[in-house]
Amino acid sequence: MKGNLLFASILASLLAGNLQAAPLVISDPWIRAMPESSRVIPVFFKLHNASAQDRVLVAIKSGHGKVEIHQTLASGNLMKMQPIDALPIAAGEQVMLKPGGYHGMMSQFTQGVPQEGELVPMTLVYANGEEQEVRVKVVRKVSTGMSMSSHN
């Protein structure tokens, strides 16, 4: 009988742990391949919050350089990019970090500008203190016409 109670207690603990905030699902992570002389490079991915709790991305860390979370905004006839402190991801929703929208912006490179084909490890940091690892591949993709020059 004690064995059954112990098993039930352990099972209940495990299930309760699984019902807490599950990690977000990261898909299609990529960094735009840029020339060696670049001072900044954009980082993109999709975040799907499959949990029942709202989540907030507050930082992206990398040993390859500083990464800020940015937002692209229309300012008159120009597009302007600016850093933001937090990116909310509502429960059950998806947020895309993509050209012309939210994106990561890497600068202050510690190992030079990442080159095409390289996998760059990054850590996503959430407001609740959780961290999530992702490896982001540097790829050459078709330009959307967005210029990164406003980051200079």
Summary of the structure (lengths in Angstrom):
residues: 152
radius of gyration: 19.0
end to end distance: 69.0
largest distance: 73.4
contacts: 413
relative contact order: 0.25
helix: 14%
strand: 46%
